[in-house]
Structure formats: C-alpha cells, structure tokens
Amino acid sequence: MKKIEAIIKPFKLDDVKEALVEAGIEGMTISEVKGYGRQQGHSELYRGAEYVVEFIPKVKLEIVVSNDEYLNKALEAIKTSAKTGKIGDGKIFVSEIEKTIRIRTDEEDEDAL
C-alpha cells in the first residue's frame, strides 16, 4: 500500500477531485495548509498598506492506494489536473504504508481501504 500526499493550489482542488474520481480513486482526506517553497512568499497591498505574506495557502490531499495500478492512475490524475505551469503548482510525495486498520470492523490492510 502507498500513501500519496499532494500539496496543490486551492483553486485546483475541484479539478483534482474530479480527475481522481474518474481514475477510480474512492477516498481522500483534504486539509487546508500554509507553507512556502521556492516562492518564498510575496507582498500584497491592503487598504494602502503593504504587507508580506510569508506562508502561502495550499490544500493537502492524502490518499492511500492498494497497488501500483491505482498509484500510477492517481499520480497521473493529480499531475495533469493540478498543473498550471506557474510557480507554486505544488508537490507530490509517495510513501509506504505498513498497516491500515478500519476501526469500525477491525478489517486490516487492503480490506480496510
């Protein structure tokens, strides 16, 4: 099993969700996060005063898939639907999941997904 964590621009969330559903991905967890990478924040003007936004609002998706087929489908769906071609499009991280347990039924691993 693999866990996909994707950090994307908030306005791309609906596009990414639709692409994942079309790819057969049934569940995901979404969090609103803030951070920065190469963007290093930016300056904005509000009511005549300039201020620096150091942490940019992003959305973090967490998805667990049972096999490499779903992993590849999910990665392709995220890459194509989240891409704008501009700085700050985000990152995707993939890691190994050792154990999964569904609390309600005690099912484990792939059965728990």
C-alpha positions in Angstrom: 0.0 0.0 0.0 1.1 3.5 -0.8 0.2 6.9 0.7 0.1 9.9 -1.7 0.4 13.4 -0.2 -0.1 16.2 -2.6 0.2 19.9 -1.9 -1.7 21.9 -4.5 -3.2 25.3 -5.2 -6.6 25.6 -3.5 -8.5 26.6 -6.7 -7.3 23.3 -8.4 -9.0 21.1 -5.7 -12.2 20.5 -7.6 -10.3 19.6 -10.8 -8.1 17.2 -9.0 -11.0 15.6 -7.1 -12.9 15.0 -10.4 -9.8 13.5 -12.1 -9.2 11.2 -9.1 -12.9 10.0 -9.2 -12.6 9.3 -12.9 -9.4 7.3 -12.2 -11.3 5.1 -9.7 -9.9 6.6 -6.5 -12.7 6.4 -3.9 -11.4 8.2 -0.8 -9.2 11.1 0.2 -8.5 13.4 3.1 -8.2 17.2 2.5 -6.5 19.7 4.8 -6.0 23.4 4.4 -2.4 24.2 4.9 0.1 27.0 4.6 3.7 27.0 3.6 6.3 28.1 1.1 8.9 26.6 -1.2 10.7 28.4 -3.9 8.0 31.1 -3.9 9.3 32.5 -0.6 6.0 34.3 -0.1 5.0 37.6 -1.7 4.0 41.2 -0.9 0.4 42.4 -1.1 -1.3 45.8 -0.8 -4.3 46.0 1.6 -6.0 49.4 2.2 -2.9 51.3 1.2 -0.5 49.3 3.4 1.9 46.8 2.0 2.5 43.6 3.9 4.4 40.4 3.3 2.6 37.0 3.0 5.2 34.5 4.1 3.1 31.4 4.1 1.0 30.7 1.0 -2.4 29.0 1.4 -2.4 25.5 -0.1 -4.5 22.3 0.0 -3.1 19.0 1.1 -4.6 15.8 -0.2 -3.9 12.4 1.4 -4.8 9.3 -0.5 -3.9 5.6 0.3 -4.0 3.2 -2.6 -3.7 -0.6 -2.5 -1.5 -1.3 -5.5 0.8 0.3 -8.2 -2.0 0.4 -10.7 -4.0 2.8 -8.6 -0.9 4.6 -7.6 0.0 5.4 -11.2 -3.6 6.4 -12.0 -3.7 8.7 -9.0 -0.3 10.3 -9.7 -1.2 11.0 -13.4 -4.6 12.4 -12.4 -3.1 14.8 -9.8 -0.2 15.9 -12.1 -2.4 16.7 -15.1 -5.3 18.3 -13.2 -3.2 20.4 -10.7 -0.7 21.8 -13.2 -1.0 25.4 -14.2 2.6 25.7 -15.4 3.4 28.5 -13.0 5.5 28.6 -9.8 3.7 27.1 -6.8 1.8 24.3 -8.5 2.8 22.1 -5.6 4.5 18.8 -4.8 3.5 15.1 -4.6 5.1 12.7 -2.1 4.7 8.9 -2.1 5.4 6.8 0.9 5.0 3.2 2.0 2.1 2.2 4.4 2.9 -0.6 6.8 -0.5 -1.1 8.3 -4.1 0.0 7.9 -7.0 -0.8 10.3 -10.7 0.1 9.9 -11.7 0.9 13.4 -15.4 0.0 13.0 -14.9 -3.5 11.7 -11.3 -4.4 12.6 -10.5 -5.1 8.9 -6.9 -4.7 8.1 -4.7 -3.6 5.2 -6.3 -3.7 1.7 -9.6 -4.8 3.2 -9.6 -1.7 5.4 -9.4 0.6 2.4 
